[in-house]
Amino acid sequence: MIKVRMRFPGRTLGAMLIGLTLVIAAPALSGASPSQGGNKGSLTMGSKNLPGAQVLGQVYGQALAKDGYQMAYKENLGTTEVVFAALQNGDIDLYPDYMNTVVQFLGGTGGADVNQVKSELDTLLQGKGIVATTPAPAVDVNGFYVTKKTASKYKLKTMSDLTKVAPKLTFGGPPECQDRPLCLGDTSQQLYGLQFKEVKKLDTGGPVTVKALEDGNVQVAELFTGSSVIPKDAVLLKDDKGLQGADNPVVLVRDSKNTPQLDATLNKVSAKITTAQYRKMTLAVQNQKQDPADVAKTFLKNNKLA
């Protein structure tokens, strides 16, 4: 389902009527948010059907509106396959996605090195009329977490450290984890060779896994770095062999709409989107059921971007 949001700054009914009288012949932009501080043109922001992606669309869109762009939103469009096609055919002008995901969607290799993946993305986008912004620091990938007590006891800092003590520990994570290459599947085993004493099939990065780690029923838990509730006592083990891809947020923009000023605005916002900030926003939408637009507004205000 496509949701089109309308965002208008507060104004009196009288002012609206006067405005309508003066510009009665002017065409309306469906779902538009009139610019503040000038008019740099109109843009339609799309978003994928994920809580994190939806709030990112609002974060970038509201920042652009503040800079003088007239923004419309087409939200919750679907997966990368759907939204990238909408960008290519001009239904939208820009949208946030995740770098490694886009690279693999376009037939590339991807990987864990941010600079290498960004370079590959830029190459893959050549000739498509689309450009990508500088990636944000945030990343939402599979993370292997232990408590501080477990980390201290076994001297665990990296995933490689975990390999030698895994036979003493119980692991908890998604039911499908053993079949997923980036969890405990083939690729993971080729890199780290993790053989746990027991593997418990719990939930997908959710409260069951969190509670099992906190209660000590598992010593290692797989959670999502950017969209799971991370216990305060948890330590993320460094993925030292690069199992997880560089799925940092980027904004894909139609080249015909791109300008140095637009790029600068988007990159300024991206620089503030750390994994912790992204997780906070995502959980507010995903778990607390807050409106992505409200969450984005708070983020921009707190980071002095609005």
Secondary structure, 3 states (H helix, E strand, C coil): CCECCCCCCCCCHHHHHHHHHHCCCCCCCCCEECCCCCCCCEEEEECCCCHHHHHHHHHHHHHHHHCCCEEEEEECCCCHHHHHHHHHCCCCCEEEEEHHHHHHHCCCCCCCCHHHHHHHHHHHHCCCCEEECCCCCCCCCEEEEEEHHHHHHHCCCEHHHHHHHHHHCEEEECCCHHHCCCCCCHHHHHHHCCCCCEEEECCCCCHHHHHHHHHCCCCEEEEECCCCCCCCCEEECECCCCCCCCCCEEEEEEHHHCCHHHHHHHHHHHCCCCHHHHHHHHHHHHCCCCCHHHHHHHHHHHCCCC
